[in-house]
């Protein structure tokens, strides 16, 4: 699986084929098929292996469910960003039930239960949190892969030059709109989600 991940990391998803992987492993394609029946199976197992790279969440003080969720979400984002070509698959795959995926899901669900959420709230909160992290990271991965985007100064100039009579908020916020900071945006969105959960628990 590590060879498959390396192939995708270096050349994108199109680099991964059964023939290419067999060649990299020094074996025949037919032999590879006997162990791994399809490219899709390889990708699912590769995704689970990536989840195993997530750094352990450092211990927090007793009852600090929010600190655990924040640390876990940040660790997941950083891990996915190390594999930007594979990140989109995390947004679309429903087959992530390998050992690392199961362990990660269990940790989050247990933390949310300890916070005091009921069964439905726990599952809903888990899904919203995961969808947020994967969705934001998917967008970031796309930004990393793109080339030729205009510089922030050009974006700011474009927004500032629009008609303030038609788009007053856009013109007034031109500098802020051009000042993108992925870390800040991620932390802000995560804080909003966790603030909402805290209010639910009151």
N, C-alpha and C positions, 0 to 999 in steps of 0.2 A: 504494500500500500504506500509506503514511503516513496518508492520510485514513481508511482503514479502521481502522487502529490507534487514531487519535484518536477515532473514533466509539465504539469499544468501551471505550476508557479513560474516556470521559465518561459513557456510558450503559449499559454492559454489552453482552454478546453479542447480546441481543435487539435492540439498536439497529442491528446490521449486517444489512442486506438489500441485494439487488442494486438495488432501486428507490431506497433511501435513499442508497446509495453513488453511484449515477449522478446523483442530484440534487445531492449535495455536490460532485461533480466537474463539474457543469454540462453533462452529456451525457445521452443517452437510454439507457434500459435495454438496448435491442437493441444499441446500439453497444458498451456495456460487455460484453455477452455475447460479442461477436465477439473481444474481447481476453482475457477471463477467463470461462471456461465455467461456473463455479459459485461459490457462496459458499465451498464447502470449499476450492477452489483458492486463493481469496483469503486464507483463514485460514492455509493452509499457508505461503504466501509471506509473509504478515505475521509469522508466527512466526519465519521465517528472518531477516527484517529486524530483529526484536527481538534475535536472537542477535548480530547485527552491532553492537549497541549496547554489548556487553560491553567494559568497559575493558581495554586491553592489560595483560597480567600484567607487572609490573616485573621486570627481570632479577634473578636470584638467583645466588648463588655456584655455581660449577661443581659439578655432582653433587647439588645440593639439590633433588631431585625432590619431596620432601615440601613444601618451601616453594612450589614451582610449583603443585602440586595444591591446597594450601590457598588460595593467592591466586586461582586460577582458580575454585574452588568458591565462594568468597566473592563474586567478581565476578558469577558467574552468578546467585547468589541475589539480589543487589542489583538486577540488571537485571530479573529476573522480577517482583520485588516492585513495580517501577515500573509494571507492567501486570497488576494482580491479577486482572482479569476474564479475561485470556487465559492466565494461568498454568495453569488446569486442562487446557487443551489440550495443554500440553507433557507432561502425565502420560498422555495417551491417544493422541497422534498417533504413527504409525509412518512417516509420510511426510516426516520432517524430513531431507531430503537436499539442501537448497539449499547454495549456496556457503559461507554462514556456518556452517551446521551441520556441513558436511564439514570445514571448516578447524578448527573447535573440537574435533571428534572426533579429528582427526589430531594436534592438539597434545597432547591427553590421552593417547592411545594411545602416542605417541612418548615422552612423559615416563615412562610406566609401563614401557615397554620398556627405556629407559635405566636405570631403577632396578634392572633385573635379573630382572623377571618373565618367565616363559615365555609362549608364545602363549595358552594357555588361561587362565592366571592374569591376563594383561594384559586380555583381553576381559572376564573375570568381574569384575575389579576396576573396570574402566571402567563397566560396567553398574551395579554396586552403588553406585559413587560418584554417577553421574548420577541413579539412582533415589532415592538419599538426598537429594540437593540438591533435586530437583524435588518429592519427596514432602513434605519439611519446608516448602518454600516454598508448596506447595499448601495446606498446613494454615495457614500464616501468612496467606496471601491470604484464606482463609475467615475468619480472626479479624478481619482488617482490614475485611471487608465486613459483619460482623455488628454489630448495635447492640443495646443493652439487656443486655449481659452483666453479671453481678453484679460489684461492686467487689471487689478482693482482700481487703479486710477482711471482707466478707460471706462469701466463700469460706472464709477462714481460720476464721471463727466456725462455719460449718456443719460443717467437718471436725472441729474441736475439740469440737463438741457431740455427736458420734456416740458410740456405745457402745464404750468402750475394751476391754470384755471380748470383743466380737465383732470389732472392727476396731482392734486396738491400734497397728499400724504407721501407719494412716491418721491416727489421733488424735495420735500422737506427732510426726508429720511435718506437721501441719496448716499451720504457718507456712511451711514450705518448699514445700508443694504450692500454696499461694496466691501464692507469690513467683515468678511466671513472668517470665522474661527470654529473649526469642527469640534474641538475639545469643549469650547464654551457652549456651543449649541447643543451638544450631546448632554452635557451636565445640566443645562437649563431644562431640557425636555424631561430628563429623568427626574429632576427635582419636582416638576409639575405633577408627574405621575405619582410619586411617593407622597407628595403633599395631599393629593386626593385620597390616597389610601389611609393616611393618618386621620383625615377628617372623617372618613367612613368608620374608623375605629372609636371615635369619641362617643 
